[in-house]
Amino acid sequence: MSSDRKAARSVARGFLAAVLVIVGFAIAGSPLRAASFQPLEIVTKNGVQVFSVEMATTEEEKQTGLMYRKELADGKGMLFDFNPEQEVSMWMKNTYVSLDMIFIRSDGRILRIAENTEPLSTKIISSKGPARAVLEVVAGTAQKYGIRPGDRVGHPLFGSK
């Protein structure tokens, strides 16, 4: 076999190995999966705050949430859709970043905010009433932007924006 053919086969094997690794990661649900982000607005007394949120709509996405992530940028978050409106319970198991959890009613009004949640805790954090969705943002966000219960959230889940 010529050295050119050997080189070509070696390159082809390397390419095939790389493709198999990428496919394996994709099947395993690794972070290689592209996240779709959507804009979300919260109208506060201090003005409108805009966030870019990743959607958690499937059971798997809702169960995993922000687990295993080492950081969450200001202005980013995850929006969990729990349609229909219901009592919601969350926890921080395997979640390394302290979060503010914003529980939102089906009309888009904020029901409750659990601020500065404890990383890695299995303590149950309840909506304490019916909620359609939960917005998770980095801890301190509610305080920083003056987000309070009763403020309105603008996003298609709530029939707006």
N, C-alpha and C positions, 0 to 999 in steps of 0.2 A: 504494500500500500504506500502511495506517495506521501511525502510529508505535508503536502497541501491538503490531501484528503483527511489525514489525521488531524490537522489543525481545524479543518471545517467541522469534523465530527466532534471535536473537543468543544468548539464554540457552541454547536448545536446542543450538546449535552448540558453545557453550562446554562444556556438559555432555557432549556426545558426544566432544569432544576429550579431556576429562578421563578418560572411560571408556576411550578408546583408549590413552591413556598408561598407565593402570593395567594394562590387559590386556597391553600390550606388555612392561611390566616383569615381569609374572607369567610370561609366556611365556619371557622371557629368563632366568628363574631369579634375579631380583634379590633383594635382602634383604627385599623386601616379603612374601616367602613366610613364613607363620607357622611357627615352630618348635614342635614338640611336645617338652615337657620331661617327664622321668620322674625320680622319686627313686632314688638309689643310695646305699647305705651301705657304709662301710669300717670293719670292726671292728679297732681297733688296741689296743696295750697301754694307751694313754691314754684309751680309750673309743671310742664310735661316732661317726664323722664322716659327716654327711649332705650329699650333693651333689644338685643339680638338673642333670640331663644331657640334652643334645640327642642324639638317636639318629642315627647314620650307618649305614644299612643297605643302601642301593642303591649300585651302583658309582659313580654320579655323586656321591653324598653322601660316599662314602669318599675319592674322588679330590680333592674340594674341601675337605673337612674344615673347619678354622678359617682357611683362607686368606683374605687380604684384610681380616680383622678387625683393628681398631686396639686393642681392649681385650677382656679377659675378666675378669669379676667373680669375686671370691673366692666359692667355693661353687658355681660354675657349671662346666660342662665339656661335653665331647663324648665319647660312647661309640661306638666303632667295632666292629661285629659282623663277625668274620671266620670265621663258622661254615662248614665244620668247623675245629676246632683245627688250626693250621698255623704254620710259621715266618712271622713278619710283619716287613715292612720299612716304615719310615716316613721322612719327611723334612720339612723346614721351608720348602720352596720357597713363596714368596709368603705366608708366615706372619710377621706383624709382631710377634706377642706371644711372648715366651719361655715355653715350656711344660715341665711335667713330664709325661712319657709313662709311664703305668702299664700294663704288659703283664700280662694276666690269663688264667690257664688255664681250661679248661672247667669245672673244679670250683669256680671262684670264688676260688681262691688267687692272690695276686699272685706272678708269676714274676720280674719285673724292673722296675726303675724307672730311666728315663733322665731325670735331673734337669737343670733349667736349660738346655734345648736352645737352640741358637743360631738366632735369627730369620733368615729368608731363606736359610738354608743348604741346599745340596743334598746334604750328607753323609748317608749312609744310617744310620738308627738301627734296629738289629735287636732283635727280641725275644730272641734267643739261646736259642731253644727254642720248642716249640709253644705258641701262645697262641690263645685263642678270641676275645679282645677287647682293645682298647686304650682306656684312659681318658685323655683329654687335659685337664689342668687348668692353671691359671696357675702359672708357675714359682715354686718355693718352698713349694708346698702340701704336698708329701711331708715336707719338713723341718719345717714349721710344725705339722703334726698328728701327726708321728711315724709316718708310713705307711712300712711296710717290706715286703720280699718275705716271703711266707708269710702276711701278713694276709689276712683273708677279706672278699670283696666280696659284698654282698647286692643282687641285682637279678634280675629274671625270666630274663635270658639264662643265668644260672647255676643255675636251678632254685630260686631263693629270692626272697622279697619280691616 
